[in-house]
């Protein structure tokens, strides 16, 4: 039975149903092809032992692998769905042409999907990773060079033969699927097939019924990188690579960078950056690379840097107002230790803040660029690693987010811990449906790591990223937070939705209590006497807070910077905490406090220095602030020179 020989008396209703059934069956066939190629990938690169070691993750592995394959199949089925809609309107005239088109399209789509997936295996064999942004570098070559490279490196002849074989196999299967769709349509109500086809294709294309669509982060299903690499398919990874390519930053000639900053030479910009007379020997290295003191106050101490999601400055002013307790257990620590309030986030996004802290790179979206594998000699973790520290990154999120699992080891972190690593070590850790391990559980894990003696005897540098205080909000059951009432003051918030306001206030409470409890437990332990802790927000709280004209503009971009230094002199708070600063000052401050004779990226200030020449400043991508004693014109020239030299310096690292 086929579209050429329709059953006698085949009704128009049956034709309509068969056309939509064909859509679902064709999508299922594409999924099957992708599954077969994945088995080939597993056979070539993985092992039975790998799956035995990750037995608990196999259900999630199978589910997410199906989601990736189903999404590709859904995209491939869109033309078939369009053809089915035509049949629904004119079944008698359109059924045969639509089925003929469906067979041809299924064969073509199968060849494309299959060969791209096989090419991804070849790419993985060469580079030990799936398709990434570098794959599109080939299109920047001359056509003749491109063709020669493909012929030399890929089994082109074998893939051509496989392509023809796959086409004819899919063509034959398509004939059988048409017959099967006619048989299945006998047993369906008229409306069932269209509904099922639209729902299956729609849900598969989205990849999820939850909050988020299918994301690159969903490849992360276990602590094993190789096991995770078995999850996606080549089509999805090529799409991800294309998305990253579209967002790729551009680098300009040195002369253009310097001219925009107001300098005609690199040595002139370096002189301005250093505040010295111009001389030809000065370079970007001269201006940007500094050394820590010979005898820092806290040499050999463990260092912990915690970046808190949406822990902004302005909501601190709401603590105690309207009877609201927003700072919870963190209030005591903010009063006891060092706290900078005239302080800006470097950027206004989470991943941008993480990139700024870990690399100081002035180019945006480094972690999704073709340069993400570049080993930067002055990345934050490497500064401590070169000084003899072990280095660790911890977060409750799925750590494949924005390629963190791939990028951070390149930037000097010895290990990168995320959701599944924490869950495997702490089965009692509480997990939400959106962002991963709740912050209080993540911080409990971090505290355990800090309390444990260092295995190799090295001091340790930790960076941690919280995530719970982010929309869509989910908070753990049974985690005690003070009650509050949303004030009736119409000017207190920027929106009227009390549910949204309550979520933001509850999130701020939650973060404050989680880090406050962490600090209380750390200080009460022996480890607290040898651990320095820096805590700041990634960016200010947005949406619910008003930022009216006439208000101090700093508050729009301000985050607190809290610093705990065991045994810090009592006068430090009075001496230093009135200074103005920003994220770019945290690493220089921590390095100068703990590391002797260490080179670091001096794009910021040591906020604990005896004096800061020219006054202090804070720098956000949208705002600069200056201390009252600062010569703002002079500082602006220095900042312009610094930013220009950073662009030049990083460009040279990428071009090596």
C-alpha positions, 0 to 999 in steps of 0.5 A: 500500500502506498500513496500511488495505490491508495486503498479503495474508498480511502476517505479524505479524513483518512488522508488527512490523518495519514499526512499528520501520522507521516510527520510523527513517524518521519521524526521518529526515524530521524531520532533513530538515525541520530541514536545509531550515530550516538551508539557509534560515538559511544563505541569509539570513545567511551566504554562499558566501564564509563557507563557502569561508573555513572549508572545513576546518571543513565536515566537523565543521560537517556532523557536528555539525549532523546531531547537533543535528538527530538529537537533536531527531528522536529526541525527536520519535520517542519516542512512535512508538517507544512505539507500535512497542513496543505493536505488538511485543506485539500486532501484529494488533490494534495495527498499524493504530491505531499507524500512524494515530497515527504519521502524526498525530504525525509531522505535529504534530511536524513543524509544531512543529519547523519553526515553532520553527526558523523562529521562531528565524530571525526571532529571529536576524534581530532580535537577531543570535543564536539563542534565548536566555534573554531569549526567556522574558521574554515570559512575564513580560508580561501576556497581552494585551501578549504577544499584541500583541507577537507580532502586531506583531513576527512574521509570524504570518499567514504562519507560520499558513499555513506551519504548515497547509501543513507539516501536510498535507505531513507527513501525506501524507509519513507515508502514503508512509512507512508504505508504505515501511516495509512494503516495507523490512520484507520484506527485514529479519530480525525482530530487525534493525528493533527493534535499529536503531530503538532504537540510532538513537533512543538514540544520537541522543537522547544525541547522542554515543558519546563521553564527553559528551552533545551540548552547547551547546559543540558549536556551536563548530566554527571561529573564525568566529562566523557559521559557528558560528551555522549549526550548531544548530537553534532547538529545541536553542537553545530547550532551552538557553535554558530550562535557563538560565532554570531556573538564573536567579539572583534579586535581592532588594530592597536593604533585604532584602540590607542587613538580612541583613548586619546594616545598616539603610541603605546608608550604614551598610554603606558606612561599615563597609566603609570603616572610617569613621564613618557618614554619609549621603553614603556609597554602594555606589560610595563603598565599592566603587570605589577608585583605584590609586596615582599612580606604580605600580612596574610601570607599562606592563608586560604583565600575564598572569593564568593560572588553572589547572584543579585546581591546588590547595594541598594536593597541593603538600605531597605534592611530595617525599613518598613520592619523588614529584616533583609540581611539576617545573619549577615548583618553582624558580619557586615558590622564587624568586618570590612565593608565597602559600600561605594563600590560598583560591579564591573558589569551588569550580568552574571557571566560577564562578572565571572569573566571579569573576576577570572580573567580581567578580559576587556573583550565580552563573551570570552567564554563563548569565543574561539579564544576561550582555550587561550591560557592567560598568564595573569588570570586570577586562579593562575596568579595564586597557582603560580604562587603555590596555591591549589585553585578551585571553583565551586557553584551549585549550577550545571557547570557546563553553563557558558562553557565553565567546565571547559574554560576554567581549567584553561584559566588555572583552576585545578578543579571545577565543581558544580551541581552533580559533583556536589550531589555525588559528595553530599547526597543530602544537598537540596536541589531546585528545579531551575538552577541546581543546588541551593546556595545554602547547600553549596556553601555547606559543601564549600565550608566542608572543603575549607575545613578539610586539611589540604591534601597536598599541604598547599594553601588554597584559592576558592572562587564560588558562585551562588545562583538561587537569588535569580528568577524564576525564584525557588526557595527551599522548604523549611529554610527559616526566613523572617516574615515581612510585609510589603510596605504600602509606600508607593515609591518604595518599589518600581512595580506594583506586583506584590508577588514579584516584589516578595520573591525579590525580597525573599531572594535577598533575605535568602542570600544574606542568611546563607552567606551569614550562616556560612561566615558564622560557621567558618569563624567558629572553626579552626579554619576561620583563623587562616582563611580570608573571605571576600564576598560581593554581588555579581550585579545590583538588584534590578526590576523591582527597585526604583532609580529616580532622577536625582538619586545618587547614580552609583546606586543603580550599579552598586554592590557591596564588597565585604572582606573578612581578614582574621586578626585585621587591625581595628583601624582598617575599617576607618582607614580603608572602607571609605574608599571607592572601588569596583570588582576590578580592585578585588583581585589586586587587593587579595593578591597584595594581602596574601602573595609575596612577589607575585605578578598580577594584572594591575588594572585595579587598585589595592584597597588596603594600600597605605595610600592610593595616588590620585584618589580612588575610583570605581568602574562599571561598564555604564558608570564611573565614580570617584572619591572626593579626593580624586582628580577625576580628569587625571583618573579618567585619562589613566582609566582610558589608557588602562582600558586601551592597553588591556585590549592590546595586551589581551589581543596579543595573548589571543594571537600567540 
